[in-house]
Amino acid sequence: MKIIQEYVSLSEQQPFLLSIFENDEVDLSYPFHHHKYAYELTLTLGVAGTRMVGDSTEQFTGADLVLMAPGLPHCWQDHGIKSTNNQKVLVIQFSDLLIPESMRRFDFYNQITSALQNAQYGLELLGKAKVEAQALLANFSLQSSLNNYLDLLKILNLFGNRKAIRKLCSEGYSQP
C-alpha cells in the first residue's frame, strides 16, 4: 500500500492545529498517510469503519481516541457508509515545539514524555481516561488559545498512564 506524506504547517508561532469536522463535513476517505514532523490526536464520534495505524487494522465505532507520533502511517475509513447519528471528527496536529525539550526534564512532565515516546506505536485511550479526554476536547475552540494548549497537555498526560492506553502497533513494528 502506498503511503502519502501530508505536509502540516506548524511553526514556533503555531505549534498545534485544530480541525473539527461535523456531520456532512465528515469524510473518512483520506488515504493511508503520515506527517513527517507532526504528532496527531484524532477523536471520532458517531462514526464507524476501519482504523489503520502502522501494522494495526481494526474496526472502530462510537468514540475512538488515538495519539500517533510523527512518521506513523494511519487512516480512518468509513467505506462510504454514513450514519444517521451526529458525526464529529476532531483532529489536533502538533509538533515537538509544543513541549520544549527543556520542559521535559521536570517530573510533572513524565507522563507526557512517556505518551510522546509510546505514540510511535499509536495509542488508543481507554475507559475513564477517554471519557475525561472527551470532556476536555468538547471545550476546544478553533481559535488558538492558552486553554486549548493547557487542555491538550492534560490529554497528553492521560495518554501517559499505562493502565489507560493500548498500543495499536506490534512491538516489532518499525516505520517505513
NUMIKOL-408880 format. One record per residue (C-alpha): x, y, z; residue in three letters. Coordinates in steps of 0.1 Angstrom, whole numbers. Layout:
REM residues N
<node><east>X</east><north>Y</north><up>Z</up><type>ala</type></node>
...
//
This chain:
REM residues 176
<node><east>0</east><north>0</north><up>0</up><type>met</type></node>
<node><east>13</east><north>34</north><up>-9</up><type>lys</type></node>
<node><east>19</east><north>59</north><up>19</up><type>ile</type></node>
<node><east>13</east><north>95</north><up>12</up><type>ile</type></node>
<node><east>33</east><north>122</north><up>31</up><type>gln</type></node>
<node><east>10</east><north>150</north><up>43</up><type>glu</type></node>
<node><east>26</east><north>184</north><up>50</up><type>tyr</type></node>
<node><east>13</east><north>200</north><up>82</up><type>val</type></node>
<node><east>21</east><north>237</north><up>85</up><type>ser</type></node>
<node><east>33</east><north>241</north><up>121</up><type>leu</type></node>
<node><east>57</east><north>267</north><up>134</up><type>ser</type></node>
<node><east>70</east><north>282</north><up>166</up><type>glu</type></node>
<node><east>41</east><north>307</north><up>165</up><type>gln</type></node>
<node><east>16</east><north>279</north><up>156</up><type>gln</type></node>
<node><east>28</east><north>247</north><up>173</up><type>pro</type></node>
<node><east>-6</east><north>230</north><up>170</up><type>phe</type></node>
<node><east>-35</east><north>230</north><up>146</up><type>leu</type></node>
<node><east>-71</east><north>220</north><up>153</up><type>leu</type></node>
<node><east>-96</east><north>208</north><up>127</up><type>ser</type></node>
<node><east>-132</east><north>199</north><up>135</up><type>ile</type></node>
<node><east>-155</east><north>182</north><up>110</up><type>phe</type></node>
<node><east>-192</east><north>176</north><up>118</up><type>glu</type></node>
<node><east>-219</east><north>157</north><up>100</up><type>asn</type></node>
<node><east>-218</east><north>163</north><up>63</up><type>asp</type></node>
<node><east>-182</east><north>176</north><up>66</up><type>glu</type></node>
<node><east>-170</east><north>142</north><up>79</up><type>val</type></node>
<node><east>-151</east><north>124</north><up>51</up><type>asp</type></node>
<node><east>-131</east><north>94</north><up>61</up><type>leu</type></node>
<node><east>-118</east><north>86</north><up>27</up><type>ser</type></node>
<node><east>-83</east><north>102</north><up>31</up><type>tyr</type></node>
<node><east>-56</east><north>77</north><up>20</up><type>pro</type></node>
<node><east>-30</east><north>60</north><up>42</up><type>phe</type></node>
<node><east>-6</east><north>88</north><up>51</up><type>his</type></node>
<node><east>19</east><north>102</north><up>76</up><type>his</type></node>
<node><east>32</east><north>135</north><up>88</up><type>his</type></node>
<node><east>70</east><north>139</north><up>89</up><type>lys</type></node>
<node><east>71</east><north>163</north><up>118</up><type>tyr</type></node>
<node><east>36</east><north>163</north><up>134</up><type>ala</type></node>
<node><east>20</east><north>143</north><up>161</up><type>tyr</type></node>
<node><east>-17</east><north>137</north><up>156</up><type>glu</type></node>
<node><east>-45</east><north>132</north><up>181</up><type>leu</type></node>
<node><east>-77</east><north>120</north><up>165</up><type>thr</type></node>
<node><east>-112</east><north>117</north><up>181</up><type>leu</type></node>
<node><east>-140</east><north>102</north><up>161</up><type>thr</type></node>
<node><east>-176</east><north>103</north><up>174</up><type>leu</type></node>
<node><east>-207</east><north>87</north><up>159</up><type>gly</type></node>
<node><east>-186</east><north>72</north><up>130</up><type>val</type></node>
<node><east>-179</east><north>36</north><up>123</up><type>ala</type></node>
<node><east>-154</east><north>19</north><up>100</up><type>gly</type></node>
<node><east>-118</east><north>7</north><up>98</up><type>thr</type></node>
<node><east>-88</east><north>23</north><up>115</up><type>arg</type></node>
<node><east>-54</east><north>16</north><up>102</up><type>met</type></node>
<node><east>-23</east><north>27</north><up>122</up><type>val</type></node>
<node><east>10</east><north>13</north><up>113</up><type>gly</type></node>
<node><east>6</east><north>-25</north><up>111</up><type>asp</type></node>
<node><east>-27</east><north>-25</north><up>130</up><type>ser</type></node>
<node><east>-60</east><north>-27</north><up>112</up><type>thr</type></node>
<node><east>-92</east><north>-27</north><up>134</up><type>glu</type></node>
<node><east>-128</east><north>-18</north><up>133</up><type>gln</type></node>
<node><east>-138</east><north>13</north><up>153</up><type>phe</type></node>
<node><east>-172</east><north>26</north><up>163</up><type>thr</type></node>
<node><east>-186</east><north>51</north><up>188</up><type>gly</type></node>
<node><east>-159</east><north>72</north><up>204</up><type>ala</type></node>
<node><east>-124</east><north>64</north><up>192</up><type>asp</type></node>
<node><east>-94</east><north>85</north><up>205</up><type>leu</type></node>
<node><east>-59</east><north>78</north><up>192</up><type>val</type></node>
<node><east>-25</east><north>95</north><up>195</up><type>leu</type></node>
<node><east>2</east><north>90</north><up>168</up><type>met</type></node>
<node><east>38</east><north>100</north><up>165</up><type>ala</type></node>
<node><east>53</east><north>118</north><up>135</up><type>pro</type></node>
<node><east>60</east><north>94</north><up>107</up><type>gly</type></node>
<node><east>34</east><north>68</north><up>118</up><type>leu</type></node>
<node><east>12</east><north>59</north><up>88</up><type>pro</type></node>
<node><east>-25</east><north>60</north><up>95</up><type>his</type></node>
<node><east>-60</east><north>65</north><up>82</up><type>cys</type></node>
<node><east>-97</east><north>60</north><up>91</up><type>trp</type></node>
<node><east>-121</east><north>47</north><up>65</up><type>gln</type></node>
<node><east>-159</east><north>47</north><up>68</up><type>asp</type></node>
<node><east>-163</east><north>28</north><up>35</up><type>his</type></node>
<node><east>-188</east><north>54</north><up>23</up><type>gly</type></node>
<node><east>-213</east><north>43</north><up>49</up><type>ile</type></node>
<node><east>-228</east><north>74</north><up>66</up><type>lys</type></node>
<node><east>-245</east><north>70</north><up>100</up><type>ser</type></node>
<node><east>-277</east><north>89</north><up>109</up><type>thr</type></node>
<node><east>-261</east><north>98</north><up>143</up><type>asn</type></node>
<node><east>-244</east><north>130</north><up>149</up><type>asn</type></node>
<node><east>-209</east><north>126</north><up>135</up><type>gln</type></node>
<node><east>-178</east><north>145</north><up>146</up><type>lys</type></node>
<node><east>-141</east><north>142</north><up>139</up><type>val</type></node>
<node><east>-117</east><north>163</north><up>158</up><type>leu</type></node>
<node><east>-80</east><north>163</north><up>147</up><type>val</type></node>
<node><east>-52</east><north>180</north><up>166</up><type>ile</type></node>
<node><east>-18</east><north>181</north><up>149</up><type>gln</type></node>
<node><east>12</east><north>194</north><up>169</up><type>phe</type></node>
<node><east>50</east><north>195</north><up>168</up><type>ser</type></node>
<node><east>77</east><north>189</north><up>193</up><type>asp</type></node>
<node><east>78</east><north>227</north><up>197</up><type>leu</type></node>
<node><east>47</east><north>224</north><up>218</up><type>leu</type></node>
<node><east>67</east><north>210</north><up>247</up><type>ile</type></node>
<node><east>103</east><north>221</north><up>246</up><type>pro</type></node>
<node><east>130</east><north>196</north><up>255</up><type>glu</type></node>
<node><east>140</east><north>217</north><up>285</up><type>ser</type></node>
<node><east>105</east><north>214</north><up>300</up><type>met</type></node>
<node><east>105</east><north>176</north><up>296</up><type>arg</type></node>
<node><east>131</east><north>173</north><up>324</up><type>arg</type></node>
<node><east>105</east><north>183</north><up>350</up><type>phe</type></node>
<node><east>89</east><north>154</north><up>369</up><type>asp</type></node>
<node><east>54</east><north>166</north><up>362</up><type>phe</type></node>
<node><east>61</east><north>161</north><up>325</up><type>tyr</type></node>
<node><east>70</east><north>124</north><up>330</up><type>asn</type></node>
<node><east>36</east><north>110</north><up>318</up><type>gln</type></node>
<node><east>35</east><north>134</north><up>288</up><type>ile</type></node>
<node><east>71</east><north>124</north><up>278</up><type>thr</type></node>
<node><east>61</east><north>87</north><up>281</up><type>ser</type></node>
<node><east>30</east><north>94</north><up>259</up><type>ala</type></node>
<node><east>50</east><north>111</north><up>232</up><type>leu</type></node>
<node><east>76</east><north>82</north><up>232</up><type>gln</type></node>
<node><east>50</east><north>55</north><up>231</up><type>asn</type></node>
<node><east>30</east><north>73</north><up>204</up><type>ala</type></node>
<node><east>54</east><north>57</north><up>179</up><type>gln</type></node>
<node><east>31</east><north>26</north><up>182</up><type>tyr</type></node>
<node><east>-2</east><north>46</north><up>181</up><type>gly</type></node>
<node><east>-20</east><north>48</north><up>214</up><type>leu</type></node>
<node><east>-57</east><north>43</north><up>220</up><type>glu</type></node>
<node><east>-71</east><north>59</north><up>251</up><type>leu</type></node>
<node><east>-95</east><north>37</north><up>271</up><type>leu</type></node>
<node><east>-121</east><north>38</north><up>299</up><type>gly</type></node>
<node><east>-124</east><north>67</north><up>323</up><type>lys</type></node>
<node><east>-94</east><north>85</north><up>308</up><type>ala</type></node>
<node><east>-111</east><north>85</north><up>274</up><type>lys</type></node>
<node><east>-142</east><north>100</north><up>289</up><type>val</type></node>
<node><east>-122</east><north>126</north><up>307</up><type>glu</type></node>
<node><east>-103</east><north>135</north><up>275</up><type>ala</type></node>
<node><east>-135</east><north>137</north><up>255</up><type>gln</type></node>
<node><east>-148</east><north>162</north><up>281</up><type>ala</type></node>
<node><east>-117</east><north>183</north><up>276</up><type>leu</type></node>
<node><east>-119</east><north>181</north><up>238</up><type>leu</type></node>
<node><east>-155</east><north>193</north><up>239</up><type>ala</type></node>
<node><east>-143</east><north>226</north><up>252</up><type>asn</type></node>
<node><east>-118</east><north>232</north><up>224</up><type>phe</type></node>
<node><east>-124</east><north>261</north><up>201</up><type>ser</type></node>
<node><east>-110</east><north>268</north><up>166</up><type>leu</type></node>
<node><east>-92</east><north>299</north><up>180</up><type>gln</type></node>
<node><east>-57</east><north>291</north><up>192</up><type>ser</type></node>
<node><east>-57</east><north>298</north><up>229</up><type>ser</type></node>
<node><east>-40</east><north>291</north><up>262</up><type>leu</type></node>
<node><east>-70</east><north>270</north><up>273</up><type>asn</type></node>
<node><east>-66</east><north>247</north><up>242</up><type>asn</type></node>
<node><east>-29</east><north>243</north><up>250</up><type>tyr</type></node>
<node><east>-35</east><north>235</north><up>287</up><type>leu</type></node>
<node><east>-62</east><north>210</north><up>279</up><type>asp</type></node>
<node><east>-40</east><north>194</north><up>253</up><type>leu</type></node>
<node><east>-13</east><north>189</north><up>279</up><type>leu</type></node>
<node><east>-39</east><north>174</north><up>302</up><type>lys</type></node>
<node><east>-50</east><north>150</north><up>275</up><type>ile</type></node>
<node><east>-14</east><north>140</north><up>267</up><type>leu</type></node>
<node><east>-9</east><north>134</north><up>304</up><type>asn</type></node>
<node><east>-38</east><north>110</north><up>303</up><type>leu</type></node>
<node><east>-21</east><north>91</north><up>274</up><type>phe</type></node>
<node><east>9</east><north>87</north><up>297</up><type>gly</type></node>
<node><east>-10</east><north>65</north><up>321</up><type>asn</type></node>
<node><east>0</east><north>29</north><up>310</up><type>arg</type></node>
<node><east>-32</east><north>15</north><up>325</up><type>lys</type></node>
<node><east>-54</east><north>38</north><up>304</up><type>ala</type></node>
<node><east>-39</east><north>31</north><up>270</up><type>ile</type></node>
<node><east>-35</east><north>3</north><up>245</up><type>arg</type></node>
<node><east>-7</east><north>2</north><up>219</up><type>lys</type></node>
<node><east>-20</east><north>-3</north><up>184</up><type>leu</type></node>
<node><east>11</east><north>-14</north><up>165</up><type>cys</type></node>
<node><east>31</east><north>-45</north><up>174</up><type>ser</type></node>
<node><east>63</east><north>-41</north><up>194</up><type>glu</type></node>
<node><east>84</east><north>-51</north><up>164</up><type>gly</type></node>
<node><east>68</east><north>-25</north><up>141</up><type>tyr</type></node>
<node><east>92</east><north>-1</north><up>125</up><type>ser</type></node>
<node><east>80</east><north>28</north><up>105</up><type>gln</type></node>
<node><east>88</east><north>27</north><up>68</up><type>pro</type></node>
//
